[in-house]
Amino acid sequence: MFNFLWHCMKHLDLNGPWQFRALHTTASLPPRHRRVRRWMAARVPGTVHTDLMRQRVIPDPFYRTNENDVQWVADQQWLYRRTFNVPPQLLAEDVVHLVAEGLDTYAAIRINGKHVATTANMFIEHRFDVKRFLRAGKNSIEIEFDSPIAQSRALEAKHGRLRVALQPHRVYVRKAQYSFGWDWGPTLPTCGIWRSIWLEAFSHGKLKNPFVRVISLDRARASIEIAVEIERTTHDNLYVRACIGGPDTAQECEVPVRGNKVILPIRLRNPQLWWPNGSGDQPLYTAVLSLMRNDEELNTIEVPFALRTVRLLQEPDRKGRSFIIEINGEKIFCKGADWIPCDSFLPRVEDGTYERLLHLAKDAHFNMLRVWGGGVYERDTFYHLCDELGLMVWQDFMFACGEYPHAPWFLRNVEAEAEEVVRRLRNHPSIVLWCGNNECEWLFCTENPDKSPEEMNGAIIFRELLPAVCGRLDGTRPYWRSSPFGEGFPNAESNGNHHQWTIWSFWRDFPEYEKNHARFVTEFGFQAPAHLRTFEKVTLPTERHPQSITVQHHNKQIEGTERLFRFLAAHHIVPPDFEEFIYKTQLVQAEALKCAVEHWRRRKFATAGALFWQLNDCWPVSSWSVIDSALRPKAAYYFAKRFFAPVLLSFKRHDNHLEVWASNDLLQVVKGTLELSFTSVTGQSVWTRRLPVRLGSNASSRLLTLDLDRFASYDARQYYVVGRIQTADRHVSVQRFFWREPKHLLLPKPNVKTILRRVDNDRCELRLQARTFVKNLRIEITGADIVFEDNFFDMDPGTTARVRFPSQEPVAELSKRLSLHSLYDPSIAS
Ligand code: BMA
């Protein structure tokens, strides 16, 4: 069975059905599973865990506490094999490569019983010349995977234990570090052929490692340089033909190949610049490069690229040094979150998941994601989508929370990895910064206050090796040593970037975010449980309470559950049932992120970025994510849509004063109206003021300050201040100030009238009318996973809201399942 595509280059797909079995088993193999020593059906790309699940050898590790029962899998060695037919034409080519896009991790490859190669890095593509191993007709390939745990423990025993958070032996293995267990992820270090595998044959030559570089760029013209390498097998005369397509552009040129590299200088008139989401469009260009011999096209590659410049501004100022991303000469306030792998078993993640998550990010006005260093360099789909959607990427190299070895064998592996990664990703306009690692220097200096980061094992990787590779193979975007990093202490507020974990992890509550003066915040966060339906899939009905063994197992932070209660109690009445617990803890998370982001946006550009920890999840869990593993947004996602909006109204309280602020991320001056009122939850409006406002381009400013003393005689449990800004071009931002925590508000019984109507074939609109104040109204259609235009919002007395959502179901059907919920406790109602 094979799939033979007569491209210009010959390609033989080796994905699909394989077989697998345990090879040398260890004592941890439960006797009842001895049958895993016999051949079973496997699927490639895949992992040993997903193959064992399909064979019903192991249950779903995400269900209840099954994770504990499948730990034996990672201790074993696993052998994969398949046969394939090689047509004689393939062997007639000069070179035949075996290409494995991803082998996880310690693999020994054999073809027709002969040893081809061993690998020890999950993150990179492996390519081997295998023509001499192949024959026309039937062939076999075997890949033997050693246990990552056995390997890492053996390496640690040999080279010594390093200072590492979580399982210390993991740092010896170039494998996704989260798979060894993280404070949001299960311990499931899997193995297998996790990305595509194929044979590739060519003659005369093949194009590789294209690099499109912007040399100069202004409004009228762009000068770019396209470099591409040629792997030659003969001395024939070859040339490269380049066709550049893009907005208003179609250009063609040809250059002869001399040596093994060509460089094509190209000029483009009226260049269309690529901008981050919210700052402009994302026009994309393509370079189609063909390697030619006479009139024969030997092979062709397509390289999407875009025109933009990036600089990291670090200018000294009174407080230290700025940390600002500048795109095309404009400072950009970076808004977004940290990205972690979408599953413990990555091959089963569909491209649709990436589309959903990244579109949700764009819709919530994100302009940046940080690909966190404990995961993987993502698949191409991820970066293509980020290019298209205007999501800038802060790209960590895959090192996290520990010292790393610096023995020559390890450095060689890291260097090969960095070279491959930089070559693969450097054409993506979305990537605006390379970053050495996650929290290595910070952890080291916290634990060794008298030492400098240079004394950390592995420091050379982040100080010298990685920046050298980035400089040599890219040089078009900044390199930053770690997240966080800076002069002096590596998590300083005065300069560099910052992770804020005193709040939440060290038990401090979120109003303290307002004391933080960091220059660019790449991590801060609050936990909340996944959606109830997500928990329902992995629990028994009797386990659906916050302190059941299963639900606590699905929170990986030490004392994670305890913190959920601590912060919930600070703001809300702790409810007895699970669904209400989820609803309220999600609100706490949402308010926490809102408080932090609004504060840092007011400081624009003294603070120039706010990326919260974290966007997504890899399994059903209570974590810092705002979208759970079933892609159901938590309350905080909808809050993010509002607190990241380009025009933001926010309040800052100073004792008896309330400052009213506006932040404008648009690259133009905006005019509008500000309306402020002091009103009661039942609709008694005491005071209102309307005034025109003018918001400076790309800036935050204080509009006015309200004296709160004037409202002192009113019942603080029932009165609040509401502000609304509306601009001429229809940006709206609403903000409310309450004197009391939600648990001490006297809220009236919610009274909301609804009308549901169809807008078009794919969309409906829910019209809501509130008689009295409604706090954090949650809209759901029971049994359906719908992402509403807005949700978990407050409604002022006597107001109407319209919320659109995608659905093709009949309106009558939707109406029956419409459910509204808001904060209201009859025992303390007014
Ligand atoms: C930081 C991250 C992760 C971690 C998160 C929550 O340390 O870099 O390592 O999951 O905080 O604790």
Residues whose N, C-alpha, C, O or C-beta is under 5 A from the ligand:
A	BS01	BMA	D183 N438
